[in-house]
Amino acid sequence: MRNFVILALLGFAAQLVDGALGMAYGATSATLLVGVAGLTPAIASTAVHLGEVGTTAVSGISHWRFGNVDWSKIVWLAIPGGIGAFIGAVALVGISAEVAEPLVAVFLFSLGVYVLARFSFRRNERPVVLRPIGKKFLSPLGAVAGFLDAAGGGGWGPISTPTLLSSGRMEPRKVIGTVDTSEFIVAVCASVGFFFALSFAEVPWNVVGALLVGGVIAAPIAAYV
């Protein structure tokens, strides 16, 4: 019970940050599940993405109710993201744990450094000028972010959100809401990929449940923030 509560608090904190800033649920959760709980990268990413199916659904509905979603961009971002996530999930399972662990550790560490550097040293932001963002920009972004998200245990938000913010073509709240809502498709496709390559019995359902409970509670609060 104690472990369940701790994991639920982890899910709550991760979703609170992710829903408010458009990133960090997967990167935070996967890092702790691999580094502290001792799960293999494939099992940790599976647990994270199964939990995200529920949390991103609640998060998407909450962002929609607060008017934070640009639906015209969802399809071009989410569908390539889902395809990339499925491929990334299958690829991660196909790598041995001994090889995957250092690769995923380096990726998650680099992701953290990237996010800190991107937001720490950019003091003079350009004003937002609302303009269309084409599918030729959104689709490759979604595919790359989706693949890295599933293969590395996190990356959808840290890659998609700063990239869209840097374009200066969308309001920040619309960027965050759109990225979080489209992540539902990414989480579903990644989960299907993991089920395709893993045994159903290998999934740590207690971890999934704890992350799901904490994330679902935090999602509406984060969207409001």
ZAKEPA-787371 format. One record per residue (C-alpha): residue in one letter; z negated, x, y. Coordinates in steps of 0.5 Angstrom, whole numbers, m for minus. Layout:
N
<rec code="A" up="Z" east="X" north="Y"/>
...
This chain:
225
<rec code="M" up="0" east="0" north="0"/>
<rec code="R" up="m2" east="6" north="5"/>
<rec code="N" up="5" east="9" north="4"/>
<rec code="F" up="9" east="2" north="5"/>
<rec code="V" up="5" east="1" north="12"/>
<rec code="I" up="7" east="8" north="14"/>
<rec code="L" up="14" east="7" north="12"/>
<rec code="A" up="14" east="1" north="15"/>
<rec code="L" up="11" east="4" north="22"/>
<rec code="L" up="17" east="9" north="21"/>
<rec code="G" up="22" east="4" north="21"/>
<rec code="F" up="19" east="0" north="27"/>
<rec code="A" up="19" east="6" north="31"/>
<rec code="A" up="26" east="9" north="29"/>
<rec code="Q" up="29" east="2" north="30"/>
<rec code="L" up="25" east="1" north="37"/>
<rec code="V" up="28" east="8" north="39"/>
<rec code="D" up="35" east="6" north="36"/>
<rec code="G" up="36" east="m1" north="39"/>
<rec code="A" up="34" east="1" north="46"/>
<rec code="L" up="38" east="7" north="46"/>
<rec code="G" up="43" east="6" north="41"/>
<rec code="M" up="41" east="12" north="37"/>
<rec code="A" up="36" east="15" north="32"/>
<rec code="Y" up="35" east="10" north="26"/>
<rec code="G" up="38" east="14" north="21"/>
<rec code="A" up="37" east="21" north="24"/>
<rec code="T" up="30" east="20" north="24"/>
<rec code="S" up="29" east="16" north="18"/>
<rec code="A" up="33" east="20" north="14"/>
<rec code="T" up="30" east="27" north="16"/>
<rec code="L" up="23" east="24" north="14"/>
<rec code="L" up="25" east="22" north="8"/>
<rec code="V" up="28" east="28" north="6"/>
<rec code="G" up="23" east="33" north="9"/>
<rec code="V" up="17" east="29" north="8"/>
<rec code="A" up="18" east="24" north="2"/>
<rec code="G" up="22" east="29" north="m2"/>
<rec code="L" up="28" east="24" north="m3"/>
<rec code="T" up="35" east="27" north="m5"/>
<rec code="P" up="40" east="27" north="1"/>
<rec code="A" up="44" east="21" north="m3"/>
<rec code="I" up="37" east="17" north="m4"/>
<rec code="A" up="35" east="18" north="3"/>
<rec code="S" up="41" east="16" north="6"/>
<rec code="T" up="42" east="10" north="1"/>
<rec code="A" up="35" east="7" north="3"/>
<rec code="V" up="36" east="8" north="10"/>
<rec code="H" up="43" east="4" north="10"/>
<rec code="L" up="40" east="m1" north="5"/>
<rec code="G" up="35" east="m2" north="10"/>
<rec code="E" up="40" east="m2" north="16"/>
<rec code="V" up="43" east="m8" north="13"/>
<rec code="G" up="38" east="m12" north="15"/>
<rec code="T" up="35" east="m9" north="22"/>
<rec code="T" up="42" east="m8" north="24"/>
<rec code="A" up="44" east="m16" north="23"/>
<rec code="V" up="37" east="m18" north="27"/>
<rec code="S" up="39" east="m12" north="32"/>
<rec code="G" up="46" east="m15" north="33"/>
<rec code="I" up="44" east="m22" north="34"/>
<rec code="S" up="38" east="m20" north="39"/>
<rec code="H" up="43" east="m16" north="43"/>
<rec code="W" up="48" east="m22" north="43"/>
<rec code="R" up="43" east="m27" north="46"/>
<rec code="F" up="41" east="m22" north="51"/>
<rec code="G" up="49" east="m21" north="53"/>
<rec code="N" up="49" east="m14" north="51"/>
<rec code="V" up="55" east="m14" north="46"/>
<rec code="D" up="63" east="m13" north="48"/>
<rec code="W" up="66" east="m17" north="42"/>
<rec code="S" up="73" east="m14" north="44"/>
<rec code="K" up="71" east="m7" north="42"/>
<rec code="I" up="67" east="m9" north="35"/>
<rec code="V" up="73" east="m9" north="31"/>
<rec code="W" up="76" east="m3" north="33"/>
<rec code="L" up="70" east="1" north="32"/>
<rec code="A" up="66" east="m2" north="26"/>
<rec code="I" up="72" east="m3" north="21"/>
<rec code="P" up="74" east="4" north="22"/>
<rec code="G" up="67" east="6" north="22"/>
<rec code="G" up="66" east="2" north="15"/>
<rec code="I" up="72" east="5" north="12"/>
<rec code="G" up="69" east="12" north="14"/>
<rec code="A" up="62" east="10" north="12"/>
<rec code="F" up="64" east="8" north="5"/>
<rec code="I" up="68" east="15" north="4"/>
<rec code="G" up="62" east="19" north="6"/>
<rec code="A" up="57" east="15" north="2"/>
<rec code="V" up="61" east="17" north="m4"/>
<rec code="A" up="62" east="24" north="m2"/>
<rec code="L" up="55" east="25" north="m1"/>
<rec code="V" up="53" east="22" north="m8"/>
<rec code="G" up="59" east="27" north="m11"/>
<rec code="I" up="55" east="33" north="m9"/>
<rec code="S" up="49" east="36" north="m12"/>
<rec code="A" up="42" east="35" north="m9"/>
<rec code="E" up="42" east="43" north="m9"/>
<rec code="V" up="48" east="44" north="m5"/>
<rec code="A" up="47" east="37" north="m1"/>
<rec code="E" up="40" east="38" north="2"/>
<rec code="P" up="41" east="45" north="6"/>
<rec code="L" up="48" east="42" north="9"/>
<rec code="V" up="44" east="35" north="11"/>
<rec code="A" up="38" east="39" north="14"/>
<rec code="V" up="43" east="43" north="18"/>
<rec code="F" up="47" east="37" north="20"/>
<rec code="L" up="41" east="33" north="22"/>
<rec code="F" up="38" east="39" north="26"/>
<rec code="S" up="44" east="40" north="30"/>
<rec code="L" up="45" east="32" north="31"/>
<rec code="G" up="38" east="33" north="34"/>
<rec code="V" up="40" east="39" north="38"/>
<rec code="Y" up="46" east="36" north="41"/>
<rec code="V" up="43" east="29" north="43"/>
<rec code="L" up="37" east="33" north="47"/>
<rec code="A" up="42" east="38" north="50"/>
<rec code="R" up="47" east="32" north="52"/>
<rec code="F" up="42" east="28" north="56"/>
<rec code="S" up="37" east="34" north="58"/>
<rec code="F" up="43" east="38" north="62"/>
<rec code="R" up="47" east="32" north="65"/>
<rec code="R" up="43" east="30" north="71"/>
<rec code="N" up="49" east="28" north="75"/>
<rec code="E" up="52" east="22" north="72"/>
<rec code="R" up="59" east="19" north="74"/>
<rec code="P" up="58" east="11" north="76"/>
<rec code="V" up="61" east="6" north="71"/>
<rec code="V" up="68" east="4" north="73"/>
<rec code="L" up="69" east="m2" north="68"/>
<rec code="R" up="76" east="m1" north="65"/>
<rec code="P" up="79" east="m2" north="58"/>
<rec code="I" up="78" east="3" north="52"/>
<rec code="G" up="84" east="3" north="47"/>
<rec code="K" up="84" east="2" north="40"/>
<rec code="K" up="87" east="9" north="40"/>
<rec code="F" up="80" east="12" north="42"/>
<rec code="L" up="75" east="7" north="39"/>
<rec code="S" up="78" east="8" north="32"/>
<rec code="P" up="78" east="15" north="31"/>
<rec code="L" up="71" east="15" north="34"/>
<rec code="G" up="69" east="10" north="29"/>
<rec code="A" up="72" east="13" north="23"/>
<rec code="V" up="68" east="20" north="24"/>
<rec code="A" up="62" east="17" north="26"/>
<rec code="G" up="62" east="13" north="20"/>
<rec code="F" up="63" east="18" north="15"/>
<rec code="L" up="58" east="23" north="18"/>
<rec code="D" up="53" east="17" north="19"/>
<rec code="A" up="53" east="16" north="11"/>
<rec code="A" up="54" east="23" north="9"/>
<rec code="G" up="49" east="26" north="13"/>
<rec code="G" up="44" east="20" north="13"/>
<rec code="G" up="45" east="19" north="21"/>
<rec code="G" up="50" east="20" north="26"/>
<rec code="W" up="53" east="13" north="28"/>
<rec code="G" up="49" east="12" north="34"/>
<rec code="P" up="48" east="19" north="36"/>
<rec code="I" up="56" east="20" north="36"/>
<rec code="S" up="58" east="14" north="38"/>
<rec code="T" up="53" east="12" north="44"/>
<rec code="P" up="54" east="18" north="48"/>
<rec code="T" up="61" east="19" north="47"/>
<rec code="L" up="62" east="12" north="50"/>
<rec code="L" up="57" east="13" north="55"/>
<rec code="S" up="61" east="19" north="58"/>
<rec code="S" up="67" east="15" north="58"/>
<rec code="G" up="64" east="11" north="64"/>
<rec code="R" up="68" east="5" north="62"/>
<rec code="M" up="62" east="1" north="60"/>
<rec code="E" up="55" east="m1" north="62"/>
<rec code="P" up="50" east="3" north="58"/>
<rec code="R" up="47" east="m4" north="56"/>
<rec code="K" up="54" east="m6" north="53"/>
<rec code="V" up="55" east="1" north="50"/>
<rec code="I" up="48" east="0" north="46"/>
<rec code="G" up="49" east="m7" north="44"/>
<rec code="T" up="56" east="m6" north="42"/>
<rec code="V" up="54" east="0" north="38"/>
<rec code="D" up="48" east="m3" north="35"/>
<rec code="T" up="52" east="m9" north="33"/>
<rec code="S" up="58" east="m6" north="30"/>
<rec code="E" up="53" east="m1" north="26"/>
<rec code="F" up="52" east="m7" north="21"/>
<rec code="I" up="59" east="m7" north="18"/>
<rec code="V" up="58" east="1" north="17"/>
<rec code="A" up="51" east="0" north="14"/>
<rec code="V" up="54" east="m5" north="9"/>
<rec code="C" up="60" east="m1" north="7"/>
<rec code="A" up="56" east="5" north="6"/>
<rec code="S" up="51" east="1" north="2"/>
<rec code="V" up="57" east="m1" north="m2"/>
<rec code="G" up="59" east="6" north="m3"/>
<rec code="F" up="52" east="8" north="m5"/>
<rec code="F" up="52" east="3" north="m10"/>
<rec code="F" up="59" east="5" north="m13"/>
<rec code="A" up="57" east="12" north="m14"/>
<rec code="L" up="49" east="11" north="m16"/>
<rec code="S" up="45" east="7" north="m21"/>
<rec code="F" up="42" east="1" north="m18"/>
<rec code="A" up="36" east="3" north="m22"/>
<rec code="E" up="36" east="10" north="m17"/>
<rec code="V" up="35" east="6" north="m11"/>
<rec code="P" up="27" east="6" north="m8"/>
<rec code="W" up="27" east="m1" north="m7"/>
<rec code="N" up="19" east="0" north="m4"/>
<rec code="V" up="22" east="5" north="1"/>
<rec code="V" up="28" east="0" north="3"/>
<rec code="G" up="23" east="m6" north="4"/>
<rec code="A" up="18" east="m2" north="8"/>
<rec code="L" up="24" east="1" north="13"/>
<rec code="L" up="27" east="m6" north="13"/>
<rec code="V" up="20" east="m10" north="15"/>
<rec code="G" up="19" east="m5" north="20"/>
<rec code="G" up="26" east="m5" north="23"/>
<rec code="V" up="26" east="m12" north="23"/>
<rec code="I" up="20" east="m13" north="27"/>
<rec code="A" up="22" east="m8" north="32"/>
<rec code="A" up="29" east="m10" north="33"/>
<rec code="P" up="28" east="m16" north="38"/>
<rec code="I" up="24" east="m12" north="42"/>
<rec code="A" up="28" east="m6" north="43"/>
<rec code="A" up="34" east="m11" north="45"/>
<rec code="Y" up="30" east="m14" north="50"/>
<rec code="V" up="28" east="m7" north="53"/>
